[in-house]
Amino acid sequence: MNSCLILGGGINGLLSALMLRQAGLEVHVLERGATGRESSWAGAGILSLLLPWDYGPEVNALARRGRALWPGWAEHLLTASGIDPEYLPSGMAVLDVERRENALAWCGEQDEAVAQLPFTFARIAETAANVIWLPDVAQARNPRVMQALRVTALRAGVVLHEHTPATRLLTIGPKVTGVETPNGLFSADSVVVTAGAWTGGLLAELGNAPEIAPVRGQIVLFKAAPGLFPCVVYRRGHYLVPRADGHILVGSTLEEVGFDQSTTAQARAELLDFAYGVLPALRQAEIVTQWAGLRPGSPGNVPTIDRHPALENLYVNSGHFRYGVTMAPAAGEVLLQRMLGTAALVDVAPYAWKPGSPVGWVER
Ligand SMILES: Cc1cc2nc3c(=O)[nH]c(=O)nc-3n(C[C@H](O)[C@H](O)[C@H](O)COP(=O)(O)OP(=O)(O)OC[C@H]3O[C@@H](n4cnc5c(N)ncnc54)[C@H](O)[C@@H]3O)c2cc1C
């Protein structure tokens, strides 16, 4: 295999492209709009499962491997592009943990580091019951990650075709022979679909599309003085993420509304209610903006990273749902294992292609 076409330029498309290029392939990325502007731009950049004890081993395995690889990737992206992805091992405080003893026991069994909070939450103290402090959780700043990744991929020789949507995959027998776009026909030895929430629609015509559907998430952005609080704070489904320059993300909603990317007053009220309840000082901070993104939702949050059951040169790396940034470096390793037979430190079997029903998941 000498050449590869990647369909979709989010974090999983661009990182897969870069890794395949570094493995010696000629790689072209077809991106419908501009690269890195969908879910990968919209996410909060927490590099961890929110409550790791709530997930199965296959989700934890990819997230942990991703976490372990992120410091090296952040360094590489910074050096190669000159753009700082703002990787920050800030830790995460989980407040009001239900069944705290069980969660602590899970952390002990799984070697998930837990420690005493190294500081007091002066402003958060009133609501801070049953806390678990996870010191190894880090964060990165999504728009910067994507800018750094784009430049790094280009400098490594990946060819980007932005504003070039894949409209149809052409097949002869067990092979994809070409990808139609408004800008002409593209072909390569292999094709990888990394189209995030739009993956099911792109594959629907071929049959066997994995079950991947959009799940909207909204975030409200504040600007406060830098250093208001030092770490990611999670409480009952919502979180605060402080950036080094004083921006604070408040997230997020989980909404099954198809491909509707609008923001809503209801989500804003939900997020502000949470934020002011946990950190009353935010009432004095400026609200900068609100946005929405579409996660590639999948059953059990288990992505599909595998070859198509019938088409021998078609692969997918999608369905990372809530943790696509955390998982991306590990998902890339699994993809390379599937495509090139290189080593992956996680067992690749759980991410096998499980055909779902494309009905109702196609963008119209
Ligand atoms: C509000 C929110 C908060 C989140 N927080 C976190 C977090 O803290 N930590 C974490 O790890 N994850 C988080 N996530 C999830 C994470 O952002 C996603 O799992 C991840 O970005 C998915 O990346 P992707 O590359 O698969 O998809 P995307 O980033 O959506 O990229 C897919 C790309 O494919 C392109 N495309 C679609 N159709 C076509 C086509 N026909 N032809 C060509 N290109 C096409 C799209 O334009 C897009 O650029 C969050 C997501 C949201 C929305």
The ligand as a Gaussian input file, in Angstrom:
#p B3LYP/6-31G(d) Opt

LIG

0 1
 C      -19.154000      20.376000      23.213000
 C      -18.154000      19.255000      23.032000
 C      -17.239000      19.000000      24.025000
 C      -16.295000      17.974000      23.863000
 N      -15.323000      17.805000      24.820000
 C      -14.373000      16.863000      24.642000
 C      -13.321000      16.735000      25.582000
 O      -13.241000      17.492000      26.552000
 N      -12.384000      15.760000      25.380000
 C      -12.436000      14.931000      24.280000
 O      -11.563000      14.056000      24.157000
 N      -13.412000      15.055000      23.361000
 C      -14.382000      15.990000      23.517000
 N      -15.388000      16.121000      22.605000
 C      -15.511000      15.121000      21.535000
 C      -14.515000      15.354000      20.422000
 O      -14.499000      16.715000      20.103000
 C      -14.884000      14.491000      19.212000
 O      -14.994000      13.132000      19.590000
 C      -13.805000      14.603000      18.139000
 O      -13.536000      15.940000      17.832000
 C      -14.214000      13.861000      16.885000
 O      -13.206000      14.103000      15.926000
 P      -13.391000      13.632000      14.440000
 O      -12.149000      14.007000      13.720000
 O      -13.791000      12.205000      14.422000
 O      -14.674000      14.456000      13.907000
 P      -14.815000      15.987000      13.470000
 O      -13.946000      16.885000      14.241000
 O      -16.265000      16.309000      13.451000
 O      -14.246000      15.974000      11.981000
 C      -14.925000      15.355000      10.936000
 C      -14.594000      16.157000       9.680000
 O      -15.128000      15.492000       8.530000
 C      -15.584000      16.471000       7.637000
 N      -16.536000      15.874000       6.714000
 C      -17.802000      15.449000       6.966000
 N      -18.360000      14.940000       5.854000
 C      -17.418000      15.004000       4.890000
 C      -17.395000      14.638000       3.514000
 N      -18.469000      14.091000       2.913000
 N      -16.266000      14.870000       2.792000
 C      -15.173000      15.428000       3.386000
 N      -15.149000      15.817000       4.683000
 C      -16.250000      15.599000       5.418000
 C      -16.183000      17.541000       8.541000
 O      -16.301000      18.771000       7.883000
 C      -15.189000      17.552000       9.700000
 O      -14.163000      18.503000       9.504000
 C      -16.312000      17.168000      22.699000
 C      -17.222000      17.449000      21.685000
 C      -18.141000      18.502000      21.829000
 C      -19.075000      18.807000      20.702000

